[in-house]
Amino acid sequence: MKLVVDLKERSYPIILERGCTEHLGDYLDVNRKSFVISDEGVPEVWKQRILSQLNDAVFMVVEQGEDAKSFEVYQKCLKEMLKHNFHRKDQVIALGGGVVGDLSGFVAASYMRGIDFIQIPTTTLSQIDSSIGGKVAINVDHVKNCVGAFWQPKLVLIDPDTLSTLPKRHVVSGLIEALKAGCIQDEELFRIFEEEEIEENLEEILVRSLKIKKHVVEEDETEQGLRKILNYGHTIGHAIESCEMPKYYHGEAVGLGMLMICENEEIRQRILNCLIKLGAPVDYQLNANQLIKYLVKDKKASNVSTSIITVSKIGEAKIETRTFEQMHELLKRRESE
Ligand SMILES: NC(=O)c1ccc[n+]([C@@H]2O[C@H](COP(=O)([O-])OP(=O)(O)OC[C@H]3O[C@@H](n4cnc5c(N)ncnc54)[C@H](O)[C@@H]3O)[C@@H](O)[C@H]2O)c1
């Protein structure tokens, strides 16, 4: 299946096809000089598959996990590219999950003021969400994604076969972003989580999630308005992720964030049931005073308030503003529940 993210001169195709990574030449120029970034946790089978088809590639393997989205690793990538004489006409290829995608994208966005970038996502989270939309970033002092850019890829190549090696906990973490997509835009997607066998519907879940992300990014590429709805559960989720690093995976923290922010009891219970069905963590003893320190540093915050997303009907989201005082009160309430 092919979808096109329509962003005028920055438009690009998303190819979603089992086995598509076996014939790269059908989708990209295998003779072009490429800087391929992956991490230690991506299985050799996928690395070899990609490298064996590229005729002029330099390969960089970074450490696995959120720590790879750091200034140190970012700088290492840039220095390696410089050492191997990469120029503006060359390209960066990200092979891995959201960490590799975000890091590689920021490398591509900044090297020589920006070079082409291709995403080959290999986790559920990156195939469902992070590989499209052009948000690329690294973390500073455990503050998530606070240095980055909007830099759209030229191509996103999604091969669901690569998920065959992904540990269950990571599969679930990614699916929580799809559950979020259902909450904000797609009642039918949410119904699949509530009523169907999730594994059997994986491709349907991928496609529905990608369509939502594509639509929202096309409407609002740089998050001036509508795109904020994709942050449902993220304001508190990012704070939990940063505060507890490395205890929770990104999607797990978003799941907890959705539970904390949702003030409609019926919807909260339905989200909770889906998270339990997925086997995601749902018990979190929060510390309101600690979390609020991270909320203040969130990109969506101003000096006195932050924007949050609320869902009072599945499939429909609203963007609202809360002062830090209101957020602190909400967190205090959740702390004592
Ligand atoms: N840019 C965006 O729009 C956006 C959106 C959502 C999340 N994110 C970011 O994505 C990151 C999380 O991404 P993630 O959940 O993919 O985590 P990840 O990139 O850390 O990948 C998870 C783990 O799986 C391993 N792995 C990758 N592919 C594998 C495979 N096929 N088989 C076995 N192991 C494999 C990796 O080595 C890693 O250890 C966070 O940093 C988050 O901030 C970005």
The ligand as an SDF file (V2000), in Angstrom:
LIG
                    3D

 44 48  0  0  0  0  0  0  0  0999 V2000
    9.1240   12.0390   16.1250 N   0  0  0  0  0  0  0  0  0  0  0  0
    7.9290   11.7210   16.5340 C   0  0  0  0  0  0  0  0  0  0  0  0
    6.9180   12.1730   15.9950 O   0  0  0  0  0  0  0  0  0  0  0  0
    7.7820   10.7730   17.6920 C   0  0  0  0  0  0  0  0  0  0  0  0
    6.5160   10.2900   18.0340 C   0  0  0  0  0  0  0  0  0  0  0  0
    6.4130    9.3610   19.0610 C   0  0  0  0  0  0  0  0  0  0  0  0
    7.5650    8.9490   19.7330 C   0  0  0  0  0  0  0  0  0  0  0  0
    8.7800    9.4540   19.3770 N   0  0  0  0  0  0  0  0  0  0  0  0
   10.0000    9.0160   20.0480 C   0  0  0  0  0  0  0  0  0  0  0  0
   10.2270    7.6310   19.7500 O   0  0  0  0  0  0  0  0  0  0  0  0
   11.0520    7.0810   20.7540 C   0  0  0  0  0  0  0  0  0  0  0  0
   10.5680    5.7000   21.1220 C   0  0  0  0  0  0  0  0  0  0  0  0
   10.6110    4.8720   19.9870 O   0  0  0  0  0  0  0  0  0  0  0  0
   10.5030    3.2810   20.0870 P   0  0  0  0  0  0  0  0  0  0  0  0
    9.4040    2.9240   20.9870 O   0  0  0  0  0  0  0  0  0  0  0  0
   10.5190    2.7760   18.7140 O   0  0  0  0  0  0  0  0  0  0  0  0
   11.8080    2.8870   20.8950 O   0  0  0  0  0  0  0  0  0  0  0  0
   13.3120    2.5610   20.4340 P   0  0  0  0  0  0  0  0  0  0  0  0
   13.6800    3.2930   19.2280 O   0  0  0  0  0  0  0  0  0  0  0  0
   14.1380    2.7390   21.6530 O   0  0  0  0  0  0  0  0  0  0  0  0
   13.2340    1.0150   20.0580 O   0  0  0  0  0  0  0  0  0  0  0  0
   12.9460    0.0820   21.0400 C   0  0  0  0  0  0  0  0  0  0  0  0
   14.0030   -1.0130   21.1640 C   0  0  0  0  0  0  0  0  0  0  0  0
   13.7520   -1.9710   20.1690 O   0  0  0  0  0  0  0  0  0  0  0  0
   14.9520   -2.3020   19.4760 C   0  0  0  0  0  0  0  0  0  0  0  0
   14.5410   -2.6500   18.1340 N   0  0  0  0  0  0  0  0  0  0  0  0
   14.2410   -1.8230   17.1060 C   0  0  0  0  0  0  0  0  0  0  0  0
   13.7490   -2.5280   16.0870 N   0  0  0  0  0  0  0  0  0  0  0  0
   13.7290   -3.8310   16.4590 C   0  0  0  0  0  0  0  0  0  0  0  0
   13.2970   -5.0370   15.8400 C   0  0  0  0  0  0  0  0  0  0  0  0
   12.7280   -5.0410   14.6420 N   0  0  0  0  0  0  0  0  0  0  0  0
   13.4440   -6.1930   16.5350 N   0  0  0  0  0  0  0  0  0  0  0  0
   13.9570   -6.2060   17.7920 C   0  0  0  0  0  0  0  0  0  0  0  0
   14.3690   -5.0940   18.4290 N   0  0  0  0  0  0  0  0  0  0  0  0
   14.2350   -3.9140   17.7600 C   0  0  0  0  0  0  0  0  0  0  0  0
   15.8170   -1.0780   19.6090 C   0  0  0  0  0  0  0  0  0  0  0  0
   17.1670   -1.4140   19.5320 O   0  0  0  0  0  0  0  0  0  0  0  0
   15.4470   -0.5600   20.9970 C   0  0  0  0  0  0  0  0  0  0  0  0
   16.2300   -1.1950   21.9730 O   0  0  0  0  0  0  0  0  0  0  0  0
   11.0460    8.0690   21.9220 C   0  0  0  0  0  0  0  0  0  0  0  0
   12.2810    8.7140   21.9870 O   0  0  0  0  0  0  0  0  0  0  0  0
    9.9480    9.0510   21.5420 C   0  0  0  0  0  0  0  0  0  0  0  0
   10.1850   10.3350   22.0430 O   0  0  0  0  0  0  0  0  0  0  0  0
    8.8940   10.3420   18.3640 C   0  0  0  0  0  0  0  0  0  0  0  0
  1  2  1  0
  2  3  2  0
  2  4  1  0
  4  5  1  0
  4 44  2  0
  5  6  2  0
  6  7  1  0
  7  8  2  0
  8  9  1  0
  8 44  1  0
  9 10  1  0
  9 42  1  0
 10 11  1  0
 11 12  1  0
 11 40  1  0
 12 13  1  0
 13 14  1  0
 14 15  2  0
 14 16  1  0
 14 17  1  0
 17 18  1  0
 18 19  2  0
 18 20  1  0
 18 21  1  0
 21 22  1  0
 22 23  1  0
 23 24  1  0
 23 38  1  0
 24 25  1  0
 25 26  1  0
 25 36  1  0
 26 27  1  0
 26 35  1  0
 27 28  2  0
 28 29  1  0
 29 30  1  0
 29 35  2  0
 30 31  1  0
 30 32  2  0
 32 33  1  0
 33 34  2  0
 34 35  1  0
 36 37  1  0
 36 38  1  0
 38 39  1  0
 40 41  1  0
 40 42  1  0
 42 43  1  0
M  CHG  2   8   1  16  -1
M  END
$$$$
